[in-house]
């Protein structure tokens, strides 16, 4: 599921849990990411809180690294928040396929 988040998009921990068939298990997603073997190369930086904020403490090494990786993919942030309307992973397949693009 996490590997499916496209470059330049983010998804919330809760959204990942729901897509995995585990609604209301957002904390489990966080734990899985924290304990996952680095060799899996999961795009952990594309997972944020439901309000669009990074889950790490501002100024921490993890916060700085996540922000850097998102920026490199074109995801803009205001403070510690990602605009989910603009950069959120579409939850609706019809909207993803048929919605007009911002060209």
VEXMARDREN-702827 format. One record per residue: z, y negated, x of N, C-alpha, C in turn. Coordinates in steps of 0.1 Angstrom, whole numbers. Atoms other than C-alpha are relative to their C-alpha. Example, Ala and Ser with C-alpha at 12.3 -4.5 7.8 and 13.67 -1.06 7.14 Angstrom:
<sites>
SITE   n_pz   n_py   n_px  ca_pz  ca_py  ca_px   c_pz   c_py   c_px
SITE      0     12      9     78     45    123      0    -12      9
SITE      0     11     -9     71     11    137      8    -11     -8
</sites>
This chain:
<sites>
SITE   n_pz   n_py   n_px  ca_pz  ca_py  ca_px   c_pz   c_py   c_px
SITE      0     12      8      0      0      0      0    -13      9
SITE     -1     12     -9     10    -25     27    -13     -2      8
SITE     12      1     -8    -21    -17     47    -12     -5     -9
SITE     11      5      9    -42    -27     16      0    -15     -2
SITE      0     14      1    -31    -63     17    -11     -6      9
SITE     11      5     -8    -62    -82     28      5    -11      9
SITE     -3     11    -10    -62   -105     58     -1    -13     -8
SITE      0     13      6    -54   -140     47      7     -1    -14
SITE     -7     -2     12    -34   -128     17     15      5      2
SITE    -14     -5      0      3   -121     10      3      7    -13
SITE     -5     -6     12     22    -99    -14     15      0      1
SITE    -14      0      0     58    -98    -24      5     14      2
SITE     -6    -13     -2     82    -70    -16      0      7    -14
SITE      0     -6     14     85    -64    -54    -13      4     -4
SITE     13     -4      4     48    -63    -59     -4     13      7
SITE      3    -12     -7     44    -37    -32      8     12     -6
SITE     -8    -11      6     72    -16    -48     -6      4    -13
SITE      6     -3     13     56    -19    -82    -13      8      1
SITE     13     -7     -2     22     -9    -69      2     15      5
SITE     -3    -13     -5     38     21    -52      7      9    -11
SITE     -6     -8     11     53     32    -86     15     -1      0
SITE    -14      2     -1     88     20    -77      5    -14     -4
SITE     -4     14      4     95    -11    -98     14     -2      2
SITE    -14      4     -3    126    -30    -90      6      6     13
SITE     -5     -5    -13    128    -15    -55     -5     -8     12
SITE      5      9    -11    118    -45    -34      8      2     13
SITE     -8     -2    -12    147    -39    -10     -4     12      7
SITE      5    -13     -7    134     -4     -3    -12     -3      8
SITE     12      3     -8    101    -19      8      4     -7     13
SITE     -5      7    -12    120    -42     32      6     10     10
SITE     -6    -10     -9    139    -13     46    -11      9      6
SITE     10     -8     -5    108      8     50     -8     -8     11
SITE      7      9    -10     91    -21     69      9     -1     12
SITE    -10      2    -12    122    -26     91      0     13      8
SITE     -2    -12     -6    124     11     99    -13      7      4
SITE     13     -6     -3     87     19    102     -3      0     15
SITE      4     -1    -14     74     31    136    -11    -11      3
SITE     10     10     -3     55      3    153    -14      5      2
SITE     13     -5     -2     27     26    161     -9      1    -13
SITE      8      0     12     17     25    124     -7    -13     -2
SITE      7     13      0      7    -12    129     -1     -5    -14
SITE      0      6     13     16    -22     94      0    -15      0
SITE      1     15      0      7    -58     85     13     -6     -7
SITE    -13      5      6     44    -66     78      1    -15     -3
SITE      0     15      1     37   -103     82     -6     -4    -13
SITE      6      4     13     18   -103     49      9      3    -12
SITE    -10     -2     10     49    -94     29     10    -11      0
SITE     -9     12      1     70   -123     16      9      3    -12
SITE     -8     -1     12     97   -128    -10     -7     -4    -12
SITE      7      3     13     88   -132    -47     -2    -15     -2
SITE      2     15      2     91   -170    -44     -9     -5     11
SITE      9      4    -10     67   -171    -15      6     -3     14
SITE     -7      3    -13     93   -177     12      0     12      9
SITE     -2    -10    -10     96   -158     44     14      5     -1
SITE    -13     -6      2    125   -134     43     10     -2     12
SITE     -8      1    -12    137   -141     78      6    -14      1
SITE     -7     13     -1    161   -169     88     -9    -10      8
SITE      8     10     -7    142   -201     98      4     -1     14
SITE     -3      1    -14    139   -204    135      2     13      7
SITE     -2    -13     -7    145   -167    142    -13      5      6
SITE     12     -5     -7    121   -148    164     -9      6    -11
SITE      8     -6     10    109   -128    134     -7    -10     -9
SITE      5     10      8    104   -159    113    -12     -7      7
SITE     10      7     -8     84   -176    141    -13      9      1
SITE     12     -9     -1     62   -145    146     -7      2    -13
SITE      7     -2     13     55   -140    109     -8    -13     -3
SITE      7     13      3     46   -177    105    -13     -1      9
SITE     11      1     -9     23   -175    136    -11     10     -4
SITE     10     -9      4      5   -144    124     -7     -4    -13
SITE      6      5     12      0   -158     89     -9    -12      3
SITE      8     11     -3    -13   -190    103    -13      4      7
SITE     12     -5     -6    -38   -171    125     -9      6    -10
SITE      8     -6     11    -51   -155     93     -5    -11    -10
SITE      4     11      9    -55   -189     76      9     -2    -11
SITE     -9      2     11    -25   -187     54      9    -12      4
SITE     -7     12     -2    -10   -221     51     14      0     -6
SITE    -13      1      5     27   -228     46      5    -14     -1
SITE     -7     13      2     47   -257     33     15      3      3
SITE    -14     -4     -4     81   -254     51      0     15      3
SITE     -1    -15     -2     90   -217     48     -7      7    -11
SITE      6     -6     13     69   -211     16    -15      1      1
SITE     15     -2      1     34   -197     11     -3     -3    -15
SITE      4      2     13     16   -209    -20     -6     13     -6
SITE      5    -13      5     12   -176    -39    -12     -1     -9
SITE     12      2      8    -13   -191    -63    -13      0      8
SITE     12      2     -9    -36   -198    -34     -2     12      9
SITE      1    -10    -10    -28   -170     -9      6     14     -5
SITE     -5    -12      5    -12   -143    -31    -11     11     -2
SITE      9    -11      2    -28   -109    -33     -2      1    -16
SITE      2      0     15    -44   -107    -68      6     13     -6
SITE     -6    -12      7    -25    -84    -91    -10      5    -11
SITE      9     -3     11    -54    -83   -116    -14      3      6
SITE     13     -4     -6    -85    -63   -104    -11     -7     -6
SITE     11      7      7   -107    -80   -130     -1    -14      6
SITE      0     13     -6    -97   -114   -116     -5      0     14
SITE      5     -2    -14   -103   -102    -80    -15      2      1
SITE     14     -3     -1   -137    -90    -88     -9    -10     -6
SITE      9      8      8   -150   -115   -113      3    -15      0
SITE     -4     14      0   -131   -148   -108    -10     -8     10
SITE      8      8     -9   -152   -176    -93      8     -3     13
SITE     -6      2    -13   -146   -182    -56      1    -15      2
SITE     -1     14     -3   -135   -216    -42    -10     -3     12
SITE     10      2    -10   -167   -221    -23     -5    -15      1
</sites>
